[in-house]
Amino acid sequence: MNVENRKDILKLVDAAHARVESYYPETPVYKNIPEWQEKRRLLLADLGLHLTQDAMKGEIINEASLRNHLFAILKICSEFFPEAPYQQASELLDHT
C-alpha cells in the first residue's frame, strides 16, 4: 500500500472517529444505568478506529500504542462477555 492510499484511509477514519465521538453523551453516565452500555459500545468503536490509525500511520507501527488500544478493547469486551477469556487476554498484554 502506498502513502497516498494510507492517507485516504486515515481521512475516512478521522471522519468516522469524529462522528463516533459526536455521539458520546454530554451528561455523566454511570455504571449500571442503561446509557452505560451504549457509551461503552461507542468507546469500543472509537478504539477500533484507533487500531486502524495505528496500522496506517507511518512506516512502522507504534507497538506501545497498538498494545494500549488492544488492552482497552479487551477490557471492554470482558465487560460485555464476562464468561469469555477477554480479561485473561488483557492481562497478557498488561504484562508485556
N, C-alpha and C positions, 0 to 999 in steps of 0.2 A: 504494500500500500504506500502510495506516495504522500508527501506532506500536504498537498492540496486536498486529497481525499480525507485525510485526518482532520484538517481544518474544517471541512464541510460537515463532518460528523460532529465535531465539537460545537459548531454553531447550532446544530439541531439539538444537541444535548443541553447546551446552555439555555435554549428557548424552553425546552421541556422542564429543565431544572427550575427556571423562573416560574413556570406555570404551576408546578407541584408546590413550590414554596408559597405561592399566592393563595393556596387553599388551606394553609395552616390556620388553625383557629387563632383569633385575635385575643380571645379571653383565655385565662388559665384553664387548663384541662388537667384533671386529677385522676389518678388510677382508680379503677373500679366504677367509673361512670361510662356511659355508652360512647361518649366522644373520645375517650382514651384510646379505644381500639382503632378508631378512624385516624387519629393522629399518628399512632404507631404505624399504620399502613402507609400513610403519607411519608413518614420518616424512612420506611423500608424502600419505597420508590425513590426517594431522594438519594439514599445511599447506593442504590443500584445505578443511578445516573453518575454518582461519584466514581463507581467502579469503571464505568465506560470512560470517564475523563482520565482516570489513572492509566487505562490501557492505551489511550490515544495521544496523550500529551508527551511530547519529547521523543527522543530516540530510545531512551532507556526508561523502563517502568520503575517508578519510585516504590520500592518494596515496602518501606515503612508505611506509606500512605495506603497502599493496597492492603496490607495486613490490618491496619486500623479499620478500614471500611469493611473488610470481611468479618472482622471480630464483631463490629457493631451489628452487621446484618445477622450474624449467627445468634447474637444475644437477643435480638428482637424475634427471630424465628423461634427461639426457645420459649418466648412468652406465648406465641400462638400455638405451639406444639410442644408442650412440656414433656410429653412421653417420648419424643424423638431425641436423638443424640446431639442436638444443636448445642446444648450447654457444654457438653464434653468437647465438642469440636472447637468451640470458642476458647476453652481452657487450653487446648493445644496451641492455638495461636498466641494466647496470652503469655505462654512460657517460652516462646522462641525469640 
